[in-house]
Amino acid sequence: MIRKNEQTIIGFIFMVLLMGLLAWAALPAPVVEAGLPVRETPTPIPAPPASGGDKKDNKPLGAWIEVQVSSAPAGAWSAVQWHSPSDGRSAGGWENVAGWQGPLPQNTRWWVAEKDFGDGPFRWVVTRGPGGAELGASQPFNLPGGANETVRVTVLLTR
């Protein structure tokens, strides 16, 4: 008699779980609001270290952007900027990408993560030190579209 009661209880629990699962499956899917996606500033990633001869290393996929500037004055600073769109609350404009800026000639090349491939528009500016007067800016460009590509950007200094 005890076995029959145990079977009945187990059967009842199984039916309750099955009914709960069916009720959950019948719930409507969440509705996704339509609208423009939020544009995020890319997060610069340090270049992966050079690997030895191992072809199966775990380097992340990525590419490069590189600036070419002729005869930059001492103390010149370079920064990559992205264009933020006007959204009614702000006028939009060019904003520095945190991490993709530094003194010339040392900081002329930056690593681009795979998730940012093809993003744009960006531009490269050269100033008289951080926050200084602008010496020149490149034409707008998009980030590389694939792994191991290098987008070379030229900045002509006007001052």
N, CA, C and O of each residue as an XYZ file, in Angstrom:
636
protein
N       0.819     -1.185      0.000
C       0.000      0.000      0.000
C       0.870      1.257      0.000
O       0.513      2.253     -0.629
N       2.015      1.221      0.704
C       2.896      2.374      0.753
C       3.454      2.652     -0.643
O       3.590      3.814     -1.026
N       3.774      1.626     -1.397
C       4.306      1.807     -2.742
C       3.300      2.509     -3.639
O       3.677      3.366     -4.438
N       2.044      2.162     -3.520
C       1.021      2.786     -4.347
C       0.891      4.268     -3.995
O       0.708      5.093     -4.890
N       0.979      4.620     -2.722
C       0.914      6.023     -2.310
C       2.129      6.797     -2.841
O       1.990      7.935     -3.289
N       3.323      6.181     -2.792
C       4.514      6.841     -3.315
C       4.385      7.089     -4.816
O       4.760      8.155     -5.306
N       3.856      6.110     -5.540
C       3.670      6.273     -6.980
C       2.664      7.386     -7.272
O       2.848      8.157     -8.214
N       1.629      7.471     -6.490
C       0.611      8.503     -6.684
C       1.210      9.895     -6.435
O       0.955     10.831     -7.193
N       2.001     10.020     -5.378
C       2.617     11.306     -5.054
C       3.605     11.713     -6.155
O       3.604     12.863     -6.595
N       4.439     10.778     -6.595
C       5.400     11.073     -7.656
C       4.664     11.446     -8.939
O       5.075     12.385     -9.621
N       3.615     10.758     -9.281
C       2.813     11.081    -10.468
C       2.197     12.468    -10.355
O       2.171     13.221    -11.328
N       1.696     12.811     -9.154
C       1.097     14.132     -8.939
C       2.147     15.235     -9.108
O       1.885     16.244     -9.763
N       3.326     15.046     -8.525
C       4.408     16.037     -8.649
C       4.813     16.196    -10.117
O       5.013     17.316    -10.587
N       4.932     15.102    -10.828
C       5.281     15.148    -12.241
C       4.236     15.930    -13.044
O       4.598     16.739    -13.898
N       2.969     15.703    -12.784
C       1.897     16.414    -13.498
C       1.930     17.912    -13.193
O       1.728     18.729    -14.091
N       2.185     18.282    -11.927
C       2.250     19.705    -11.562
C       3.418     20.371    -12.289
O       3.273     21.471    -12.822
N       4.567     19.711    -12.312
C       5.721     20.262    -13.027
C       5.450     20.384    -14.521
O       5.820     21.385    -15.135
N       4.820     19.397    -15.104
C       4.498     19.429    -16.531
C       3.527     20.561    -16.845
O       3.695     21.259    -17.845
N       2.525     20.748    -16.013
C       1.552     21.829    -16.218
C       2.231     23.192    -16.082
O       1.929     24.106    -16.849
N       3.141     23.342    -15.124
C       3.870     24.594    -14.954
C       4.741     24.903    -16.172
O       4.815     26.047    -16.620
N       5.392     23.879    -16.696
C       6.229     24.058    -17.873
C       5.390     24.466    -19.075
O       5.788     25.355    -19.827
N       4.257     23.844    -19.267
C       3.373     24.210    -20.378
C       2.836     25.628    -20.223
O       2.734     26.360    -21.208
N       2.492     26.024    -19.008
C       2.000     27.386    -18.766
C       3.097     28.405    -19.054
O       2.823     29.453    -19.639
N       4.336     28.116    -18.652
C       5.447     29.032    -18.911
C       5.711     29.153    -20.411
O       5.983     30.249    -20.902
N       5.634     28.035    -21.146
C       5.885     28.044    -22.585
C       4.821     28.834    -23.332
O       5.091     29.353    -24.415
N       3.627     28.936    -22.783
C       2.540     29.646    -23.450
C       2.586     31.153    -23.239
O       1.825     31.884    -23.872
N       3.466     31.632    -22.360
C       3.567     33.074    -22.128
C       4.039     33.776    -23.392
O       4.850     33.219    -24.133
N       3.548     34.999    -23.659
C       3.987     35.716    -24.857
C       5.454     36.130    -24.736
O       5.960     36.372    -23.640
N       6.122     36.205    -25.888
C       7.520     36.627    -25.928
C       7.608     38.118    -25.610
O       6.686     38.865    -25.937
N       8.691     38.566    -24.983
C       8.824     39.995    -24.695
C       8.877     40.806    -25.994
O       9.425     40.355    -27.000
N       8.304     41.992    -25.953
C       8.284     42.868    -27.118
C       9.494     43.785    -27.056
O       9.759     44.410    -26.029
N      10.219     43.861    -28.152
C      11.382     44.715    -28.236
C      10.949     46.034    -28.861
O      10.347     46.060    -29.935
N      11.263     47.123    -28.178
C      10.921     48.448    -28.681
C      11.805     48.789    -29.881
O      13.015     48.566    -29.849
N      11.203     49.323    -30.928
C      11.965     49.759    -32.085
C      12.583     51.119    -31.797
O      12.030     51.903    -31.026
N      13.691     51.395    -32.394
C      14.341     52.681    -32.215
C      15.793     52.589    -32.594
O      16.301     51.510    -32.898
N      16.449     53.701    -32.575
C      17.858     53.719    -32.918
C      18.684     53.120    -31.795
O      18.413     53.368    -30.621
N      19.688     52.333    -32.148
C      20.541     51.766    -31.103
C      21.406     52.852    -30.484
O      21.697     53.870    -31.112
N      21.808     52.619    -29.251
C      22.704     53.540    -28.569
C      24.100     53.332    -29.142
O      24.566     52.198    -29.258
N      24.752     54.403    -29.491
C      26.104     54.302    -30.038
C      27.097     54.430    -28.899
O      27.096     55.417    -28.164
N      27.933     53.435    -28.764
C      28.919     53.436    -27.691
C      30.286     53.796    -28.247
O      30.609     53.477    -29.391
N      31.072     54.453    -27.437
C      32.450     54.719    -27.802
C      33.208     53.403    -27.707
O      33.135     52.724    -26.683
N      33.938     53.030    -28.764
C      34.692     51.776    -28.685
C      35.662     51.790    -27.520
O      36.243     52.823    -27.187
N      35.826     50.640    -26.911
C      36.775     50.512    -25.822
C      38.084     50.011    -26.396
O      38.162     48.860    -26.827
N      39.108     50.835    -26.414
C      40.387     50.391    -26.953
C      40.939     49.214    -26.159
O      40.834     49.160    -24.933
N      41.515     48.301    -26.871
C      42.110     47.117    -26.256
C      43.602     47.158    -26.549
O      43.992     47.394    -27.693
N      44.443     46.936    -25.552
C      45.883     46.931    -25.822
C      46.222     45.879    -26.869
O      45.591     44.824    -26.932
N      47.197     46.168    -27.665
C      47.626     45.215    -28.683
C      48.072     43.928    -28.017
O      48.731     43.957    -26.977
N      47.711     42.791    -28.616
C      48.146     41.528    -28.022
C      49.655     41.387    -28.161
O      50.243     41.884    -29.122
N      50.276     40.717    -27.216
C      51.723     40.544    -27.304
C      52.091     39.688    -28.505
O      51.332     38.810    -28.916
N      53.260     39.955    -29.060
C      53.728     39.147    -30.179
C      53.904     37.719    -29.705
O      54.433     37.469    -28.622
N      53.454     36.787    -30.530
C      53.557     35.389    -30.120
C      54.773     34.747    -30.763
O      55.356     35.271    -31.712
N      55.127     33.620    -30.225
C      56.224     32.856    -30.790
C      55.763     32.175    -32.063
O      54.923     32.724    -32.776
N      56.275     31.023    -32.366
C      55.931     30.323    -33.589
C      54.652     29.527    -33.484
O      54.276     28.865    -34.452
N      53.963     29.557    -32.357
C      52.759     28.760    -32.159
C      51.605     29.334    -32.975
O      51.157     30.449    -32.708
N      51.123     28.596    -33.955
C      50.030     29.060    -34.805
C      48.685     28.959    -34.096
O      47.711     29.549    -34.564
N      48.599     28.238    -32.992
C      47.333     28.046    -32.296
C      47.267     28.864    -31.023
O      46.678     28.433    -30.032
N      47.881     30.065    -31.046
C      47.801     30.894    -29.851
C      46.399     31.491    -29.746
O      45.609     31.382    -30.684
N      46.095     32.099    -28.651
C      44.748     32.611    -28.405
C      44.674     34.124    -28.554
O      43.967     34.781    -27.789
N      45.385     34.688    -29.519
C      45.320     36.128    -29.747
C      43.907     36.499    -30.183
O      43.294     35.779    -30.972
N      43.382     37.616    -29.678
C      42.071     38.046    -30.139
C      42.170     38.558    -31.571
O      43.203     39.078    -31.992
N      41.068     38.400    -32.313
C      41.025     38.957    -33.658
C      40.987     40.465    -33.559
O      40.321     41.023    -32.687
N      41.687     41.111    -34.434
C      41.684     42.561    -34.408
C      42.378     43.118    -35.625
O      42.818     42.379    -36.506
N      42.469     44.432    -35.663
C      43.094     45.144    -36.760
C      43.739     46.412    -36.195
O      43.846     46.561    -34.978
N      44.167     47.318    -37.067
C      44.879     48.508    -36.627
C      44.365     49.743    -37.347
O      43.888     49.666    -38.479
N      44.470     50.893    -36.667
C      44.377     52.184    -37.332
C      45.708     52.869    -37.083
O      46.305     52.722    -36.017
N      46.166     53.617    -38.073
C      47.496     54.212    -37.984
C      47.446     55.603    -38.592
O      46.860     55.795    -39.657
N      48.053     56.570    -37.926
C      48.087     57.941    -38.436
C      49.447     58.239    -39.042
O      50.476     57.762    -38.563
N      49.433     59.039    -40.107
C      50.658     59.510    -40.730
C      50.630     61.028    -40.689
O      49.744     61.660    -41.263
N      51.610     61.608    -40.004
C      51.712     63.058    -39.850
C      53.138     63.443    -40.225
O      54.105     62.847    -39.751
N      53.247     64.443    -41.077
C      54.595     64.885    -41.429
C      54.990     66.063    -40.549
O      54.205     66.992    -40.354
N      56.160     66.024    -40.039
C      56.782     67.086    -39.237
C      55.866     67.703    -38.177
O      55.568     68.897    -38.223
N      55.432     66.897    -37.241
C      54.637     67.418    -36.119
C      55.566     68.169    -35.175
O      56.681     67.716    -34.918
N      55.121     69.312    -34.653
C      55.977     70.075    -33.737
C      56.157     69.350    -32.403
O      55.373     68.465    -32.060
N      57.172     69.723    -31.669
C      57.420     69.143    -30.347
C      56.188     69.375    -29.468
O      55.606     70.459    -29.482
N      55.801     68.367    -28.718
C      54.654     68.467    -27.819
C      53.323     68.200    -28.489
O      52.278     68.322    -27.849
N      53.336     67.833    -29.782
C      52.076     67.563    -30.487
C      51.384     66.350    -29.883
O      52.031     65.437    -29.371
N      50.078     66.359    -29.952
C      49.219     65.339    -29.357
C      48.270     64.837    -30.434
O      47.749     65.632    -31.216
N      48.037     63.527    -30.486
C      47.069     62.996    -31.451
C      45.922     62.345    -30.696
O      46.103     61.781    -29.617
N      44.734     62.437    -31.291
C      43.547     61.821    -30.692
C      42.630     61.330    -31.802
O      42.441     62.006    -32.814
N      42.066     60.155    -31.601
C      41.034     59.651    -32.493
C      39.705     60.112    -31.918
O      39.480     60.026    -30.711
N      38.824     60.603    -32.787
C      37.513     61.078    -32.357
C      36.428     60.336    -33.131
O      36.638     59.936    -34.277
N      35.275     60.154    -32.506
C      34.113     59.598    -33.201
C      33.037     60.667    -33.246
O      33.005     61.562    -32.402
N      32.156     60.573    -34.235
C      31.120     61.589    -34.411
C      29.851     61.132    -33.719
O      29.256     60.120    -34.090
N      29.440     61.896    -32.698
C      28.192     61.581    -32.003
C      27.067     62.333    -32.708
O      27.191     63.525    -32.988
N      25.975     61.639    -32.993
C      24.875     62.276    -33.716
C      24.085     63.232    -32.830
O      24.096     63.119    -31.604
N      23.407     64.165    -33.465
C      22.508     65.066    -32.749
C      21.264     64.270    -32.366
O      20.697     63.564    -33.201
N      20.838     64.380    -31.108
C      19.676     63.613    -30.658
C      18.575     64.487    -30.066
O      17.685     63.976    -29.386
N      18.619     65.764    -30.306
C      17.615     66.662    -29.743
C      18.030     67.236    -28.404
O      17.662     68.361    -28.069
N      18.796     66.473    -27.631
C      19.292     66.960    -26.336
C      20.687     67.534    -26.474
O      21.074     68.432    -25.726
N      21.443     67.016    -27.431
C      22.785     67.541    -27.656
C      22.969     67.775    -29.150
O      22.318     67.137    -29.977
N      23.848     68.682    -29.475
C      24.072     69.045    -30.873
C      24.912     68.003    -31.602
O      25.029     68.054    -32.827
N      25.491     67.073    -30.878
C      26.374     66.096    -31.501
C      27.723     66.738    -31.800
O      27.932     67.913    -31.497
N      28.610     66.000    -32.375
C      29.920     66.536    -32.734
C      31.006     65.504    -32.521
O      30.729     64.338    -32.239
N      32.238     65.943    -32.659
C      33.391     65.055    -32.534
C      33.808     64.936    -31.071
O      34.000     65.938    -30.381
N      33.944     63.694    -30.613
C      34.328     63.423    -29.227
C      35.530     62.493    -29.207
O      35.591     61.534    -29.977
N      36.495     62.775    -28.318
C      37.685     61.938    -28.201
C      37.316     60.531    -27.745
O      36.442     60.346    -26.898
N      37.992     59.554    -28.317
C      37.854     58.167    -27.878
C      38.855     57.968    -26.742
O      40.063     58.098    -26.936
N      38.341     57.652    -25.561
C      39.221     57.441    -24.403
C      40.182     56.298    -24.722
O      39.766     55.215    -25.132
N      41.457     56.556    -24.528
C      42.452     55.512    -24.754
C      43.118     55.584    -26.115
O      44.207     55.037    -26.287
N      42.495     56.244    -27.096
C      43.108     56.373    -28.419
C      43.632     57.789    -28.587
O      43.262     58.493    -29.527
N      44.493     58.197    -27.674
C      45.099     59.518    -27.759
C      46.418     59.500    -27.012
O      46.616     58.703    -26.095
N      47.321     60.388    -27.413
C      48.606     60.449    -26.746
C      49.581     61.308    -27.520
O      49.258     61.820    -28.592
N      50.782     61.467    -26.972
C      51.780     62.329    -27.612
C      52.301     61.729    -28.912
O      52.452     60.514    -29.045
N      52.569     62.609    -29.861
C      53.233     62.174    -31.094
C      54.734     62.232    -30.847
O      55.154     63.068    -30.047
N      55.545     61.442    -31.448
C      55.218     60.444    -32.443
C      54.951     59.056    -31.864
O      54.719     58.120    -32.628
N      54.977     58.892    -30.535
C      54.832     57.552    -29.941
C      53.476     56.912    -30.248
O      53.432     55.731    -30.594
N      52.392     57.638    -30.135
C      51.057     57.051    -30.241
C      50.458     57.298    -31.613
O      49.603     58.165    -31.793
N      50.925     56.521    -32.573
C      50.452     56.696    -33.940
C      49.694     55.480    -34.447
O      49.245     55.466    -35.593
N      49.544     54.461    -33.611
C      48.898     53.221    -34.044
C      48.074     52.658    -32.898
O      48.546     52.581    -31.763
N      46.822     52.260    -33.201
C      45.926     51.732    -32.170
C      45.282     50.435    -32.632
O      44.983     50.253    -33.812
N      45.078     49.543    -31.682
C      44.445     48.239    -31.886
C      42.936     48.413    -31.954
O      42.367     49.173    -31.171
N      42.273     47.713    -32.888
C      40.820     47.755    -33.051
C      40.284     46.349    -32.818
O      40.711     45.401    -33.477
N      39.350     46.215    -31.885
C      38.759     44.912    -31.577
C      37.770     44.496    -32.672
O      37.195     45.339    -33.360
N      37.589     43.206    -32.815
C      36.706     42.650    -33.845
C      35.285     43.208    -33.749
O      34.646     43.442    -34.775
N      34.785     43.423    -32.537
C      33.412     43.910    -32.361
C      33.210     45.312    -32.931
O      32.073     45.724    -33.163
N      34.307     46.055    -33.162
C      34.216     47.420    -33.676
C      34.493     47.527    -35.175
O      34.483     48.631    -35.719
N      34.741     46.396    -35.858
C      35.057     46.437    -37.285
C      33.980     47.194    -38.055
O      32.786     46.969    -37.860
N      34.419     48.093    -38.931
C      33.521     48.812    -39.824
C      32.818     50.011    -39.219
O      32.151     50.750    -39.942
N      32.944     50.232    -37.907
C      32.265     51.366    -37.274
C      32.814     52.683    -37.812
O      33.953     52.746    -38.274
N      32.003     53.730    -37.750
C      32.439     55.044    -38.179
C      31.283     56.012    -38.072
O      30.179     55.593    -37.723
N      31.476     57.246    -38.347
C      32.735     57.828    -38.788
C      33.640     58.224    -37.618
O      33.182     58.581    -36.533
N      34.933     58.143    -37.889
C      35.963     58.586    -36.965
C      36.833     59.599    -37.699
O      36.757     59.715    -38.922
N      37.648     60.322    -36.964
C      38.685     61.165    -37.556
C      39.849     61.215    -36.582
O      39.699     60.904    -35.400
N      41.000     61.604    -37.085
C      42.189     61.736    -36.265
C      42.537     63.216    -36.223
O      42.580     63.863    -37.269
N      42.784     63.766    -35.046
C      43.168     65.173    -34.917
C      44.539     65.270    -34.257
O      44.938     64.419    -33.462
N      45.239     66.331    -34.616
C      46.533     66.629    -34.003
C      46.403     68.010    -33.381
O      45.952     68.955    -34.027
N      46.804     68.115    -32.114
C      46.699     69.380    -31.380
C      48.042     69.733    -30.747
O      48.968     68.923    -30.721
N      48.125     70.947    -30.245
C      49.317     71.388    -29.494
C      49.168     70.901    -28.054
O      48.794     71.673    -27.171
N      49.451     69.661    -27.825
C      49.320     69.093    -26.479
C      47.873     68.741    -26.178
O      46.979     69.109    -26.939
N      47.625     68.025    -25.066
C      46.258     67.637    -24.712
C      45.385     68.869    -24.481
O      45.714     69.724    -23.659
N      44.286     68.952    -25.200
C      43.372     70.077    -25.056
C      43.854     71.347    -25.722
O      43.226     72.394    -25.566
N      44.961     71.285    -26.468
C      45.519     72.470    -27.117
C      44.835     72.795    -28.431
O      43.892     72.120    -28.843
N      45.323     73.835    -29.080
C      44.775     74.287    -30.361
C      44.957     73.202    -31.422
O      45.983     72.522    -31.469
N      43.955     73.058    -32.256
C      43.994     72.048    -33.312
C      44.972     72.469    -34.402
O      44.935     73.597    -34.894
N      45.852     71.531    -34.766
C      46.828     71.763    -35.828
C      46.374     71.165    -37.149
O      46.823     71.597    -38.211
N      45.497     70.183    -37.096
C      44.995     69.535    -38.305
C      44.110     68.363    -37.961
O      44.183     67.822    -36.858
N      43.270     67.967    -38.908
C      42.361     66.829    -38.723
C      42.277     66.042    -40.021
O      42.391     66.607    -41.108
N      42.078     64.753    -39.901
C      41.953     63.904    -41.082
C      40.535     63.985    -41.640
O      39.634     64.544    -41.015
N      40.365     63.426    -42.806
C      39.030     63.215    -43.355
C      38.371     62.106    -42.531
O      39.079     61.270    -41.969
N      37.041     62.073    -42.442
C      36.373     60.982    -41.716
C      36.728     59.618    -42.329
O      36.925     59.496    -43.538
N      36.804     58.613    -41.476
C      37.110     57.257    -41.925
C      36.351     56.264    -41.068
O      35.879     56.597    -39.981
N      36.236     55.039    -41.566
C      35.653     53.935    -40.802
C      36.779     53.036    -40.322
O      37.850     52.981    -40.926
N      36.524     52.332    -39.229
C      37.502     51.385    -38.705
C      37.662     50.227    -39.685
O      36.790     50.015    -40.527
N      38.757     49.475    -39.592
C      38.969     48.350    -40.514
C      37.783     47.397    -40.514
O      37.083     47.249    -39.512
N      37.572     46.750    -41.662
C      36.437     45.844    -41.807
C      36.761     44.392    -41.523
O      35.850     43.565    -41.472
N      38.022     44.056    -41.337
C      38.377     42.665    -41.114
C      39.660     42.519    -40.323
O      40.384     43.486    -40.084
N      39.922     41.286    -39.923
C      41.088     40.974    -39.095
C      42.383     41.273    -39.837
O      42.496     41.061    -41.044
N      43.350     41.770    -39.084
C      44.712     42.028    -39.554
C      44.817     43.136    -40.600
O      45.873     43.298    -41.211
N      43.741     43.907    -40.821
C      43.807     45.043    -41.737
C      44.377     46.250    -40.991
O      44.280     46.345    -39.767
N      44.967     47.156    -41.745
C      45.434     48.423    -41.192
C      44.843     49.543    -42.021
O      45.039     49.589    -43.236
N      44.120     50.448    -41.377
C      43.624     51.657    -42.047
C      44.625     52.754    -41.724
O      44.840     53.097    -40.562
N      45.238     53.302    -42.777
C      46.211     54.382    -42.615
C      45.510     55.720    -42.896
O      44.855     55.893    -43.924
N      45.662     56.645    -41.970
C      44.982     57.933    -42.041
C      46.053     59.029    -42.071
O      46.996     59.011    -41.280
N      45.893     59.977    -42.991
C      46.846     61.074    -43.097
C      46.233     62.336    -42.511
O      45.084     62.675    -42.795
N      47.014     63.026    -41.690
C      46.606     64.331    -41.151
C      47.588     65.362    -41.711
O      48.795     65.282    -41.484
N      47.036     66.334    -42.453
C      47.836     67.437    -42.957
C      47.763     68.571    -41.954
O      46.676     69.056    -41.638
N      48.897     68.992    -41.459
C      48.923     70.079    -40.483
C      48.750     71.406    -41.192
O      49.443     71.694    -42.168
N      47.810     72.225    -40.693
C      47.488     73.500    -41.339
C      48.074     74.678    -40.606
O      48.051     75.790    -41.133
N      48.600     74.482    -39.411
C      49.139     75.597    -38.627
C      50.560     75.334    -38.233
O      51.180     76.164    -37.568
